[in-house]
Amino acid sequence: MQIVILNGSPRWKGNTRIALNQIISGISKNIPSTGFEFIDVAHLHLMGCTNCEACKTNGGVCIHEDDSADLMEKIAAGDLIIFGTPVYWWGISAQLKLAIDKFYSRTELFQTQHKRVGLVVIGASSVQDFEYQLICEQFECICEYLGWVIIFEESISAFAEGEVSENAKVMERLGELWTML
């Protein structure tokens, strides 16, 4: 199984990265033949989609000279896509949204792939706040459109750097998400 992890946080040592690494650790220990591609989307050079439709006539390649073609190839090669995002202004990070917008270039291919999806959302507010629901609903819409299936959605409340790693219950839960595969 090939897993592609899209880290939507621009922070190198942030809670989103900690959470995603814990999920990888759990999978690696329990499903050793799994391959991983960890992508920090904030560190890619991605230009915004302008809806020029060129990708619809040239084989799904964005005409902007950015990292989107390589990113879309990695997404296409994955069996499971795990999205990790901090909550920024009641939504996903701009960096992750920019990457997801590029899915438009490969919509037809992605709709035939029936991928599985995991979602990790981390914000400062209580997980009962509406912002988590908004993000989860957005991913549910995206997955429904693409014919992908969400196998887990994990919302976590954490504000201070390293707060996720200090919460033993959260770390245990993240490490056990491999059972959802």
N, C-alpha and C positions, 0 to 999 in steps of 0.2 A: 504494500500500500504506500502511495506517495501522498504526503501531507504538505500543503502549502499554508504557511502562517503569514498573515498580513498584519503587521504591527502598525497601527495607525497613530501611535504616540510619537511625538518628536523627541521625547526624553530618552536618553540612553539607559538610565537606571530607574525609570519610572515604574509605577505599580502595574501598568499594562504589560511591560516586558517581563516583570517578575511572574505575573500570572501565566503568561504564555509559556515561559520557560518551565514552570511547574507542570503544566499540562504535557509538554514535551517529555519531561522527566518521567512522568507516570506512564506515558505511552512507550517510551524507550525501554523501561524496565519490564513491561508486560507484553509488548509486541515487538520483539527485537528486530524483526525484518523490515520495519517501517523506515522509509526514507523521509527526510524533512528538507524543506526549503523555507528558511526564515527570512522574510523580506521586511525591512524597515521602509515603509512607503514614504515616510517623511524625508528620507535621504535619497530618493529617486528624483530624477529630473523629469517631471511630468507637466505638460501644458494642458490647460483646460480644454475640454471638448467644445467646439464651436458649432456643432451640428451641421457641418459642411457636407456631410454625406459621402465624402470621398472614400471612406473606409468601406462603404457598401458597394463600391464599384471596383475596388482594387485588391480584393482578397482579405479584407479585414485589417488593413494596416493604416494607422493614423498618419496623416500627411505631415503632422508636426514632428520635427526631429527631436524626439525625447525617448525616454526609456519604456514607453508603453508597449511596443511590439514585444520586447523581451519579457515584460511583465505578463502580457496576455499569453505568451507561450508557456510560461511557468504555471499560470492558472489552468490552462488547458491540459497540462500534464498531470495535474493533481487529482487525486480521488476524493480527498477531503480538503476543504478550504476552511481554515480557522481565521476568523476576523477578530482582532482585538482593538478596542478603541477606548480612549478616555471620553467622558462626557464633556463636550465643549458647547456651551450655550444651547442646551437642551437637545443636542444632536451629536452625531459622530464627528470626529475631528475633520477639519478641512482637508488634511492630507489623505485620509482614508477615502473621503468622498471624491476627491480628485481621481484616485485610483479606480474606484468603483464606476465613475462616469466613463472611464475608458472601456468598460465591459461592452458598451454600445458597439464598439468596433467588431466584436466577436459574438454578438448576440445569437446569431443563427447556429454557430458551432456550440456555444455553451448550452443552448436549448436542447441539444441532442446528447449531452453528456451525463445528465442525471447525477450530478455531484451531491455529496453530503457536505453539510455546513455546520460549523460550530461558531458560536458568538460569545465573546467576553466583553462586557461593558463595565467600566470602572469610573465612578464619579464620587464627588464629595458628599452628595446628599444621600439620605436614606434610600434604600432600594425600593421603597414603596412610592417614591416620588415619580411623577408622571414622565419625566425625561427618559427613564429606562424603558418604559412601555413604548414611548415614541420610537426609540431606536430599534427595539425588538420588532415592532410593527413594520418599520421601514424594511428591515431585513426579511421579514415574512413576505412582504410584497415582492421584493426583488427575487426571492427564491421561488415564489409561486410563478412568477413570470418566466423564469428560466427553467422551471421544472426541477429545481434542486430541492433537497429535503434538509431541513434543520434538525440536527440530532441533539444539539444542546444549546441552550441560552443560559449564560451565567452572568448575573448582575452582582456587582460587588461595590460596597461603599468603602472608600478609602481616600483619604486626602493627602496626608503627609507622605513624603518620600519613604518608601520601605514599609509602609503600613500593612500592605498585603502580606509581606513575608513575616511580619510579627503576629499575624492572626493564624494560629495553628488550625482552627476549624476550616478557614477558607483554604489554606494551603492543602489540607487533607482532601477537601472536596475537589479542588483543582487536580490534584494528583490521581484522583479516582475517576476522572472523566473518561479515561481510556475504556471504561466498562460500557460506555455508550456507543463505542465503535462497533 
